[in-house]
Structure formats: C-alpha cells, structure tokens
Amino acid sequence: MKFTIQNTFSEELPADPVSENTRRQVRNACFSYVTPRKTSDPKLLHVSEEMMKELGLSEQDVQSDYFLQIMTGNKILEDTRPYAMHYGGHQFGNWAGQLGDGRAINLAEVLYNSKRWVLQLKGAGETPYSRNADGLAVLRSSIREYLCSEAMYHLGVPTTRALSLATTEDMVLRDILYDGNAAYEKGAIVCRVAPSFIRFGNFEILAAHNDLKNLKLLTDYTIKYFFPEIKGNGKESYLTFLSEVSKRSLQMVIDWQRVGFVHGVMNTDNMSILGLTIDYGPYGWLEGFDAGWTPNTTDRQFKRYRYGTQPEIVLWNLYQLANALYPLIDDVDSIEKILNEYQDSYKNEYFNMMISKIGLITIENQDHILVKDLEEVLQLTETDMTIFFRNLANFKKGDASQGLQTVKDAFYIPDEITGDVQNQWNSWFNDYDLRLEKEVVTDKDRKEKMNSINPKYVLRNYMAQLAIDAADKDDYSLIDELYKMLKQPYQEQPESNKWFVKRPDWARNKVGCSMLSCSS
C-alpha cells in the first residue's frame, strides 16, 4: 500500500510550536501535531468499496495488517506527521471560543487521479483540543457516521466520506443522554475522507484572536487549493470566495431538505468551507413530515436546528464567516449583497426543488400555492416524508379520487384521515391533478423523473440502531446489508422492500431512534 502524499495544509500553514499533547489554548497556529493513541486489538469491520477505489487501493491493500494498523492509529504512514486542526465556533448561537479537533486526527493528504483526499481518524485519541474529553469514539456513533456519510454520497448530497470502520477492543465510558448514567461501550475508529476538513470555525478563531496574518494565509491557501476558479487576489478574491462558499452551502442545505435530512447540530464548527455535510452526530431523517423536528436532545427545548430552519441557520452561519473574513474585505455593502443573494436564491432553489419532487416540469404562477398547501396538509397528521413522495410518483392523471389511496402507506395513523383532514387532502389532490393535466409528460416519464430525486431508501435512525444492537453482539452483517442497500437509494431493490416502511412503533421513543445526543 503506497500513497502519493502531499501535505499542503501542514507544510504551508503555521503549526503550533508546542509539541506536548496537553489541553491548552493555542495561538498563532492553524494546527497542532499529535500522535494517535495506540489501540489494544483492532479489528476491521467494513471498508467502503467506492472510497477504496477513489484512493487507488486494492482489495489486497485493505485486507493487509498494515492497512488495519494505519486506520486504527497503531502505525503512521511513512513521511507523514499527523495533526489536529485549530478552530473555534458558534455553538447554539453563542461564541464558544476555541474548539478544534478534539477527537479527530488528520493523517495525511493523498493524491490520486488528480484528486486530493485528507485521511482523518475519528476516535483515535486526545489532542490539545479535547478539553475534558478522551478523544475516543464508540462503536455506536461510529456505525452511524460510517453508514450515513456513504449513504448521503449516494443520495447525491455533498458530504464528507468514510473509508473504513474498525473496533479497537478498548472500552470507552460514555453518558449517552448526559443524564448521569454513564456506561462503558465498545471503542471504534472511523477513517473519514474529504478534500479538506476546513470549517467556518477555522477562520473564526483566527479573527477572534485578531491574527490577521494567519487569517489571510489560511484564506489564500483555501482559495488556492479548493477554489482554483477564483483568480486574482485581495478584496475581490475574498468576496468571490465568500460568494462561492455561500453557493455551495446553499446547494448542500437544499439537498438536505430534498431528502428530509436533519443535521441536528449546525454549529459553525460543523460547517464545511467546501459545502460538505460534516460531523454526523445527532442527525436523523424526517419520519413524520414536521418542520419543527430536531433529533438532538440538547436542542429539544429551543429547536434551533429543526428541519424547517436549516436554510436560515446556514445563512446565520454565513454571517459569522463573513464577520471573520471582514478584516480582509472591509466592505460591508458588498458582503451584505452576497448574503442577500443567498436569501433570494434559497427561495427560488427551494421552490424549484419542491416542484421537481412533485413531478412538475414547467412552472406556473399558482405553483407556489400548490407547494405551500402540500406542506400544510403533510402536517395535518403524521405522514412519512420518504414514503409519501416516493409513492406520489404512482399518481395517475385524471384519477384524483385515488390520491389518498396512492399514498396511504405514508400515514402513521390512517384513522385520522377523516372529516376535515380528508377533505383538505382531497382538495389538494384535485388541485394537483388539474395542474398535472397542463403538463405534457406521461405518467410513466413523470414517475421516472420523481423517482430519480425522491429516494426509496434512507438511513432511518431505527435502521442504524438495529445495526448497532447487532454489532454489540458481534454480528456485523447488518452493517454490510444496509451499506449495500444505501448505495442505490433511488432503485427499487425488491429484495430490500422490508426497509421501505414507516418507523416501527417500538422505535418511536427509543434512545438512538428518536432521542440522540451529541455523543451519539
């Protein structure tokens, strides 16, 4: 196993001069060198075939003991020096100061087929940014991250990736719901992969310290390697950079809304500068369509990071990034223009996304009302988002009376579809049918189009929990079954129909299925 290494981040940006791995406040640096913690008896559980090929690895490579030892922190790649990144962030709307890679260690930057990939171990031990934590990860959260990042990729959502999942045979103490009931769990490590793990918070911490020299260095570095289309330098290049980050972040959150994904903890330190979904903690997919739902127990009271507000939170986070970049730009009006463009673009992009989900090709003036009315009726009773939109593709023009029958499997409590609720649904289907009559596409073509953007399979929390429960008993077969199914989320896959169902009753209030914390 031989990688082509080019460690631009650690070679072109300033390192923390302190080499001891002690918790501390870091200044005038973008990262700190660290060494992964050695693990007792690691075992490889799964490897992503797609990511393996992206890195130029063979089956023989990933089956080797050398690969296992590298991906679990016991060995270091030749000619590399692992490091943890220095960043800050706003958490739940408040400035949290220094945060940094508390349980993530970057191994190296790998070049293959003209692509750059950073290999990062999550759960490989403490760093200067671990605060009071141990820098480790448990199997529970590692399974969720491994499966979800790869599932999101195949859904077409911008995301970080995962290469491997391994256990360490070290027990890790965790308080899953922060309620004082800590218990030991199996330790694990995920090798995460992305072109870069730079976050909004990397810029924020430098601005907060008034470290303008390194703020400029980091921004120039990020543009050079990840926004090469930006030419020139100075104020205009930084404005273009902010605009491009805004556009990428918008596309990311539109895709979240399209598939019903809720991140759960959209702090600025969890916002990728590349517009990638990053840090899979208390995430979830909408079961019942509910704009107010969040999977995060920490956010249960105020619901800052609920499904319906995710686009607004992205904008709020962009404001914090803009504040950090302001010393390099010094032009409030131009910054405001970019952020206002996000708001205008979001309205259009969201509307176009919803129109495509219901199979419309053309756009008419009343379509905004059709979308608004749909969002309202979806919340009259608990209605499974994934099943509803997937089955809506089976609707036949001229047959509005069969609308409710077409989507009946999406309702959690079918007995509630009576009276006024039933009338509102029938009214919407009548309007939908009239609108479809103005489209020239056939029912068959419309179904094909809708099924290409409305997934049949998503990683529901109860599914991940079943894989976790089995893994706790040393049965890892369900990880592989879900991994394979989620590689083709838009395909019918008759052999996987058992997963195209509503959340079971037992999972409604089960920890890990409906209630998740930041330790999840």
N, C-alpha and C positions, 0 to 999 in steps of 0.2 A: 504494500500500500504506500504509494508515493504521491504526495500532493505538490502542486506548484504554489508556493507560499509567497505572498506579497503583503506584508503587514503595514499598510499605509497609515492606518489610524495611530498605531503606537509608535511609528517612526517619524511621522510628520507633525504630530501634536505633542504638547508638553506632558511629561509624566510627573506624577507625584514624586518628589525627591526622597520621601520617607519610604524605606523598603520594608519596615516591620509591618506585619499584618495585625495591626491593632486598630480598634474602633477609634476614629478621630475625625475632626473637621479638616477637610482638605482644601487647600487654596492654590491658585495659580497653576492648575493642572486639569487635564481632561480625563485622566485615568490613573489608576494605581496598579502596579504589578502585584500579582498574587499567585499562589500555587494551590491548585485544587487539593482537597483533602483526600487522602487515600481511603479506599473502601475495603471492607473486610473480604467479601467473597462475591464479587459482582456476577450477575447473570444477565445475558442479553435476552430480552423478551420479544422485541419486534424491531424491524427495520423498514423504513419506507422505501419501496422499490423505486418510485419516481425520484425521490431525493437522492437516493444512492446513484442513479444514473446521471442526475444533474451534476454530481460531484466527480463523475468519472470512476466510480468504484465498481468492482466486480463482486459477484457472489462469494468468490474465494476471499476477497478482501474483508467483507463484513462478517465472514464466518471465522476469521482469524482471531487468535487470542490478543494480538496486538491492537486490533480494532476495538475489542472489548475493553482493554486496559486504557486506551486513549479516551474512549467515550464514557468512562466512569472515573476519570481523574487519577488513575494509578500511574500513568505514563504521560509524558509531554512529547508532542510532536517535535521532531528534530528541527533545530534552528528557529524555535519559537519561544515566546515568553508570555504566558497567559496574563490577562489583566481584567480588572473590573472598572467599569465606566463611572465617571463622576457626573452626577446630575442632581437637580432639585425638582421641585414641582408643587403645583397647587393640588391639594387633596380635599375633595368635597367643598371646593370653593375657597379654601384658605391656604395661604402660603405655608408650606411645611418645611422650608429650608432645605438643607442637604438631605438627599435620599440615596441615590446611587445604586449600583448593582449589589444588592445585599445578599442575594443567593444565586447570582449568575456570574459565570466566569467565561470570558472570551478566550478561545484557544488560539485561533489564527484566522487570517483571511486567505481563502483558497481561490485560485483562478482556474477555470475550466470552461472550454468552449466560449471564450470571450466574456464569461460572466464571473462576477465577484461574489463570493459567499463567505460570510463570517460564521464560524462554528462556535457555538456557545453552549456551555453546560449549565443547566439549571438544577440546582440542588447539590453542587459539588463543594460546598463548604463556605466558611465565613470569609468575609472581605472587610476592608476598612469601613464599608458602608452598611454592615449588617446590624448596626446599633445593638440591641439586646438579643438579637436572634442568632440562630446557629448556622444559617446559610444553607440548610439542608431542605430537601423536599421529600414528600411521602408518596407512596405508590398511588394513592387515591387521586391527588391533584396531578400527578404526572401522567396518569392514564387519560385524564380529562384534557390536558394540554396536548398530548401526543395525538389523540384521535381528532380533537377539534381543529387544530391548525391544519391538518391534512384534509379534513372534511371541508373546511372553508375554502381551501385552494380549489378543490374540485367543484365547489359551488360557483366558482368564478369570483370570489370575494378577495380583494387584495389582503394578503396575510403573510406573516412570518411562517416558516415551515418547520417540520420536525424530521430529523434523520433517524433517531434511534430512541428506544425506551429500554432501560435496564434497571434491575433491582441491585441494591448494594449489600443486602443482608445485615445492614445496620438498622437498629430500631431508633425511631425518631419520635420525640414527645410533642404532641400537638393538642391544642384545645380547639376542636373543630368549630364550635359556635361561640367561642370566647365567653363561656359561662362558668368557668372554673372547673370544668370536668375534663381535665387533660388526660390523655392516654397515649401509650406507645403504639406506633404504626410502622409498617414496613417502609424503609427508605428506598428512594429511587432517584434516577437521574434521567432527564431528557436532554438530548442534544438538539438544540434549536438552531435553525439556519435562516439567514436573511442576508440580503446585500449589505445591510447595515442595521445596527440596533440603536442608532442615534434617535433621541427623543426630543420633544419640545423642551423637556427639563434640562437637557444638556446646555442649551442656550440660556435658559432662565437662571441657572445657578451662576454662570459667569457674569451675567448682567447684574444679578443681585449683589455680587461681590465687587461690582464696578471694575471687573477685569476685562477691560475693553480690548486689550491687546489679544488675549486668547479668544475672546468672543469673535473677533474678526478672523483669527486664524481658523477657528472651527467652522465659521460660516463659509469662508473661502474654500476650505477643504471639502465641505459637504457639496458645494456647488461644483467643484472640480470633478469629483468622482461620481456624483449621483444626479446632477442636473447639468450635464455637459452641453445641453442645448442653450444654456444661458451664456451669452458672450459678453465680453467687456468686463468692467469692474466698477467698484464704487457704488454710489447710491442706487443707480438704475438697476444694477445687477441684483442688489439686495431686495429691491422692490419686486423684481421679477421672481426672485426666489420665494418671497412670501406669497406671491400670487400663485406660483406653481404648487407650493405646499397646500395652499387653500383648495386648489382644484383637486389635488389627489385626495385630500381628506374628505372633500365633498363626495367624490366617487365612492370612497370606502363606506361612508355612512349611508349613502343611497342603497348600496348593496346590502348593508345590514338590514335596512328597513324592508327591502325587497324579499329577503328570505326569513324575516322575523327574528333576527338575532339581536340579543340584548347583551351588551358587553358587561355591564354591571359595575364597573369601576373606572370611569373615563377621566381619571386624574391626568394632569398634563404630563406627568412622568410615564403615563401609559399611552401616550400619543406618539406614534412613529413619525419622524420627519419625512418619511417616504410615503406616508399614507397607507401603511400596512396595519392590519389588525394585529395587535401585540399584547402580550400578557393575558393569557387565558386563565382567569381566576374564577370569580363568581358569575360566570356567564350563563346564558340559557336561551332557548328558543321559545317564542310565544307558544303556549298551548292554546288557551283561550285568547282570542284577539282582544287585547287590552292595552290601550295606550299608556296606562298608568302602572304597568307591571315592571318590577325590577326583581332580579334573582338574588340581590345582595342583602343579607340580613342587616349589615351595618347601615344600609341606606333605606331600611324599611320605613322609618318614621317620615323622612322628608322626601324620599323618592327622587332625589336629584337626577339619578341616572336611569330613569324609567325609559321604556321603549319610545314613547312619544316625544321625549325631549332630547333624544340623542343628537339630532341635527343642530339643535340650539346649543348644546354643550360643546359640540365641535367648534361652533363659532366662538363661544366664550373662551375656549382653549386657544383658538387662533388669536384672539385679542391678547392673551398672555404672551404668546410667542411674539406678536407684533411689539408688545411693550419691551420684550427682551432685545429685539432687533432695532428698536428705535434709535439707540445711540449711533448705529451705523447708517441710519437713513435720515433722521432729523427732518421729517416731512410728514406732519400729522394728516394733512389733506390727502396725500397720495395713499397713505396707509388706510385711512377711512374708506377711500374709494374701493380698494381691494376687498375690504371686509364687507362693504355694502354689496359688492358684486357677488359675494358668496350668498348673501341672503336672497338676492334676486335669482341667482342661478339655482339655489336649492328649491325654490318654489316651482320653477319650471322642470327641473330634473325629477323632483318627487312626483309631480303630476304626470310627466311622461312615463315614469316607471309604473305608476298605478294603472295608467291607461293600457300599457303593454301587458300587465298582469291579468287584465280582464279581456284581452284579445282584440283591442281596437287598433286599427292601422292608421286611420285618419283621425283628425281632431275637429270637433265642433264646439260651438260656444257653450252648450249645455253640459258638456262632458265633466266640467268641474263639479257641477251639482250631482251628477251621477256618481262620481267618486266620493264626494262628501256624504251622500246618502248611504252609500255602501259602508263606509267606515262607521256610520251611526248604527245601522242595522246589525252589523257584525258584533256590536257590543250590547245588543238587547238581551242576549242570552249567551252563555259560554259557548263560543264557536271556535273550533280548532282552525288556526290560520292555515297551516300547511295542507290539511285535508280539504278545506273549503276551496282554496284557489286551484288545487290540483283537480278536484272533481268538477269545478266550474267549467273546465275545458270540455266536459262532456255535454254541456248545454246545447240544445238544438234550436236553431232559429225557428220562430213561429210556434213554439211549444212552451210559452211562458208558464202555463199551468203546471208544468212538470219541474219548474225550477227548484222548489223546495225538495222534491224527491231526488233530484240530481245531487244535491249537496247534503242530504240528510245525515250521512255518516259523520259530518263535521260537528254535529250538535252533541254536547255532553249530556244535556237533559232535554231530550226530544219532546217531553210532555209540556215544556214551556212554550213550544211553538203553537200557540193557540191565540184566539182573540186578536187583540190589537197587534201583538208581536207578529202573528201570522199575516195579518193584513198589511203591515209595513213591509214584510218580506215579499209578499205577492206584488205589492206596488212596485218595489224595486225591480223585481224580475220582469214585470211588464215594461218598465222604462228601459231596462237592459235589452229586452227583446226588440223593442221598437228601434233602439239605437243600432243593434246588430243588423237590422234589415237594411240600413243605409250603407253597410259595408259590402264590398264586392267579393271578399274571400269566402270560400266554402267553409262549412263546419269542420271538415277534415283539416284544412290548412290552418284554420284558427286554432284548433286543438293542438296541432303540431307546434305552432308558434308559442302558445301558452305553456305547453309542457317543457319548452326549452328554457323558460325562465322561472317557472314555478316548480320547485323541487318536489319530488315524491318522498324523498328520504332526507331527514336532517338528524343531527345527533341530539335527540331529546335527552334531558337530564336523567330520566329513568333508565334509558338505554345505557348511558355511561355508568350509572350506578350498578346495573346488573353486571357489567364487565368488571367493575371494581370489586363487587361482592364475590364473584367467581375467582378473581385474581387473589383475593385474600385467602382463598382455599387452594392456591397454587394451580388453578385452572385458568390458563391464558388464552383458551381457544376463542372466547367471545371477543377478545380484543381484535383478533385476526378476522373474525366474521364481520364485525362492524366496520373495520378498516376497509375490507374488500367491497362491502356494500356501498359505503360512503364515497368510494371512488367514482361511482356512476349515479349520482343523486337524481338525475333527470330521466334515467332509464326505468322501464317498468320492473325489471328483475322479478319475475313471478316467484322465484324461489325465496325472495325476501319479503313477500307480502305481509308476513306476520309483524313486520316493523312499521307497516303503513296503517297504524291505528292510533286512536287517541290515547293520551296518558291514562294508564290504568288507575283505578280508584286507590289502590294501595300506595301509589306514589304521590297522591295529592298533597300530603303534608309530611312526607318522609324526608328526613335530613339527607341532603345530597340530591334530592329530586326537585324539591320546591324551595328548600332553605339552604343557602350556600353563603359561606363567609369568605373573607379574603384569604383564609388558609385553605380554601377548597381547591 
